[in-house]
Amino acid sequence: MGSLAALLSGVVLTDISTVVARTKRNAIFMAIAGVFFLTAYVFLLVAGTIALSDAYGMIPATLIMGGVFIAIAVVLFIIMSAMASAEKRRAAERRRQSQLKTNVAMTTALTVFRRKPLVAAGVAMAVGALLGVTRGRHDD
């Protein structure tokens, strides 16, 4: 039994070390590729500014480039704000639905408990099971 556990742990450790080595290698290559991508991006920005400066002059060209990037940033902030408010609305709706289910279950349980106390234990268990099943994490 001990040799089987040693063999299995050796296989698991070998697999983990291979995964870790592959992940490190991929991270290094992605970092190098990212540096080259950013370098190319900077060169494209400079080339665009130079091309605009030939047509409009240096100061208007840099102002145009700055204005374009500010406009892009504003659009991204608006999109981000809209997405956050939509997520808040979905979370509020999920909370409201959960509270509604809880209120219905409590009202039903109290009604049954008043009329038939012996049945109340079964209903309480059913309500608990229902709430346990329906209250899962929902990531929309």
C-alpha positions in Angstrom: 0.0 0.0 0.0 2.8 2.4 0.8 4.6 1.8 -2.5 1.3 2.5 -4.4 0.9 5.8 -2.6 4.5 6.7 -3.3 4.0 5.8 -7.0 0.8 7.8 -7.2 2.3 10.9 -5.5 5.3 10.7 -7.8 3.1 10.7 -10.8 1.1 13.7 -9.5 4.2 15.6 -8.6 5.6 15.0 -12.1 2.4 16.2 -13.7 2.3 19.3 -11.5 6.0 20.2 -12.2 5.4 19.8 -15.9 2.3 22.1 -15.8 4.3 24.7 -13.7 7.2 24.6 -16.1 4.9 25.0 -19.1 3.0 27.9 -17.5 6.3 29.7 -16.7 7.5 29.3 -20.2 4.2 30.5 -21.7 4.2 33.5 -19.3 7.8 34.5 -20.3 6.9 34.2 -24.1 3.7 36.2 -23.6 5.7 38.9 -21.7 8.2 39.2 -24.5 5.5 39.3 -27.1 3.7 42.0 -25.1 6.9 44.1 -25.1 7.2 43.8 -28.9 3.5 44.6 -29.3 3.8 47.7 -27.2 6.9 48.8 -29.1 5.0 48.4 -32.4 2.1 50.4 -31.0 4.4 53.3 -30.0 6.0 53.3 -33.5 2.5 53.3 -35.1 1.5 56.3 -32.9 4.7 58.2 -33.8 4.2 57.4 -37.5 0.6 58.6 -37.3 1.6 61.8 -35.6 4.3 62.4 -38.2 1.8 61.8 -41.0 -0.6 64.2 -39.4 2.1 66.8 -38.8 2.9 66.8 -42.5 -0.7 67.7 -43.3 -1.5 70.0 -40.3 1.7 70.9 -38.5 3.3 69.5 -35.4 1.1 71.2 -32.7 -2.2 70.4 -34.3 -1.1 66.8 -35.0 -0.3 66.2 -31.4 -3.5 67.8 -30.3 -5.5 65.6 -32.7 -3.8 62.5 -31.4 -4.4 63.5 -27.8 -8.0 64.3 -28.6 -8.6 61.0 -30.2 -7.3 59.1 -27.2 -9.3 61.2 -24.8 -12.4 60.5 -26.8 -11.7 56.7 -26.8 -11.1 56.8 -23.0 -14.4 58.7 -22.5 -16.3 56.1 -24.6 -14.7 53.3 -22.6 -15.7 54.9 -19.3 -19.3 55.3 -20.5 -19.4 51.7 -21.6 -17.9 50.6 -18.2 -20.5 52.7 -16.3 -23.4 51.2 -18.3 -22.2 47.7 -17.7 -21.8 48.3 -14.0 -25.3 49.8 -13.7 -26.8 46.8 -15.6 -25.0 44.4 -13.2 -26.4 46.3 -10.2 -29.9 46.0 -11.7 -29.5 42.3 -12.2 -28.2 41.9 -8.7 -31.1 43.9 -7.3 -33.6 41.7 -9.3 -32.0 38.5 -8.0 -32.2 39.8 -4.4 -35.9 40.8 -4.9 -36.7 37.3 -6.3 -34.9 35.6 -3.4 -36.8 37.8 -0.9 -40.1 37.1 -2.6 -39.5 33.3 -2.5 -38.5 33.5 1.2 -41.7 35.6 2.0 -43.9 33.1 0.2 -42.3 30.2 1.9 -42.6 31.8 5.4 -46.2 32.7 4.8 -47.0 29.2 3.7 -45.2 27.7 6.6 -46.9 29.9 9.2 -50.3 29.2 7.7 -49.8 25.4 7.8 -48.3 25.6 11.3 -51.3 27.4 12.7 -53.8 24.9 11.1 -51.9 21.6 11.4 -48.9 21.7 13.7 -47.9 18.1 13.0 -47.6 18.9 9.3 -45.5 21.9 10.0 -42.3 19.9 10.5 -42.6 18.3 7.0 -43.4 21.7 5.4 -40.5 23.3 7.2 -38.2 20.6 5.8 -39.6 21.0 2.3 -39.3 24.8 2.5 -35.7 24.5 3.7 -34.9 22.1 0.8 -36.6 24.4 -1.7 -34.6 27.4 -0.5 -31.4 25.4 -0.5 -31.9 24.3 -4.1 -33.1 27.6 -5.5 -30.5 29.8 -3.8 -27.5 29.0 -5.9 -25.0 31.4 -7.2 -26.1 32.7 -10.5 -23.4 34.6 -12.5 -25.2 36.4 -15.4 
